[in-house]
């Protein structure tokens, strides 16, 4: 991508609201079948491959270290905030 194009893609207009591509969830070890929402993942602002992940919490205790990125639901989008990166 040319420098001018990259600069334009990085400039954020006030009305540009990026919605997350995924919601980050982990299984609840104490309640089988329940998922805990930990954060959200957005496509990178500069257009390159990858995602920016913002975790609002990290599971502890019996957590096996696995996080799962799942498609968002409408109610997920209303609760999230875009990261300040």
ABEGO torsion letter per residue (X at the ends): XBAAAAAAAABBBAABBBBBABBBBBBBAABBGBBBBAEBBBBBAAGBBEBBBBBABBBBEABAGBBBBBBBBAAAAAABBBBAX
